[in-house]
């Protein structure tokens, strides 16, 4: 399994697959051929169908313009067989307009990329595990919490990285809580995080206020993402509001130390890399269950870590969180990561807390493993019609009409 550095990436939204991945591919390609007279990028599959709303072309163009180069971006929406739904071909063109170098890139989710036919050197395995059950076995054999599994294999140097991840998450929430106005694009979506956070009712119960605050934190990150701001993939940009909201809410309520939060991020990371290795965190490949479902599992595991739960309870919380997101489609209206994505992050944050609470009471009764749910999620995602996998051709995206 890969390092948590390949799971938690700090970068700009609104999409890890459509913005961060293509940006990294563009940088990689320039590193291979920086002196061509001109360049061309052709986007296919989900990158072509929703790339405009996801600012994919802008992410690629900015990389080339940053070095004084020009590139044409083509959206090819034709129906053709693809190795991955997020496929792009980058070409360096000679003076006669003919390609002198061509590389096909796959944006495989969470900001990670792969050049077709070759491994990317950035993705090195650091964990000798093939499943979450193996991670649990190691934890139990050594009698250490799941978070210490991370520190055993990634060393103490992963802690400063996770500390910066946490600082970045908090910065994003703080920005989102004070931002006002409409999000970019034709939908005219209003930012709502500040309203949710500041609204008070004289007769409301404390639990109601706290639940609304949790939602406000999720909205804050998701709205920053939708506006192209910096977020942390957890596991993706589109699902980046869930884990930070839960951590921010609980650390504020209970005064958890930074070290406690770092351990929670480590535990959540083990859940995320398990899904990333054995299934997918790409909405284009497996629907929103792969993104929001995984984010909810990660957040549920983080809750368990904060409160000192054992490995069995943590696994059960992650399993509950993902099991009840099975079949969740990805149908962003007009290709923007706004509707239903922003609200979905808030609902998932609440579900993560509920999953952790259920696991606390019912751990000894469970029948289903996290690994089994991950396998089921991936098979379900492959069976979901392509119209409901981040193409904006089905569901809400097909039925909602911009007035």
Number of C-alpha atoms within 10 A of each C-alpha: 19 19 20 21 16 20 23 24 21 20 21 22 30 30 31 33 31 32 26 29 25 32 27 19 26 21 14 16 21 19 10 12 14 16 13 16 14 18 25 17 23 18 24 25 25 27 31 24 22 25 25 17 23 26 19 24 25 15 20 24 18 16 20 19 11 9 10 8 17 16 21 14 17 15 19 16 14 10 8 8 9 12 10 17 24 29 25 26 18 24 23 24 19 15 10 7 12 11 16 13 15 16 17 19 27 23 28 24 28 31 29 22 25 19 18 15 9 8 11 13 7 13 15 12 11 13 17 11 15 13 20 21 17 13 21 21 12 16 18 15 9 11 10 15 19 25 22 17 20 24 15 11 13 16 11 11 9 17 18 11 15 22 17 13 22 20 13 18 24 19 14 24 26 16 15 26 24 15 15 13 10 14 19 15 15 11 16 11 14 12 24 22 26 20 13 19 20 13 10 12 8 5 6 9 9 9 9 11 17 14 14 20 22 25 29 27 33 34 30 31 36 36 33 28 30 29 21 21 17 20 33 28 29 31 36 31 33 33 35 31 40 36 33 29 30 26 25 21 21 18 16 11 10 9 11 15 11 14 12 18 22 24 23 27 31 26 28 31 27 26 29 27 26 23 27 23 13 16 20 27 33 30 31 32 25 30 33 29 28 34 29 33 30 34 35 37 35 33 36 38 36 34 29 27 27 21 13 14 19 17 23 17 24 30 27 29 33 31 30 26 31 28 21 14 21 20 22 22 25 32 28 27 27 26 23 28 26 25 18 15 23 27 18 21 28 27 16 28 29 21 22 29 21 17 26 30 16 15 25 18 10 12 16 11 9 13 7 13 16 25 21 13 20 27 15 17 27 23 14 18 28 15 12 18 13 22 19 27 28 29 27 22 21 19 16 18 22 16 10 10 10 9 5
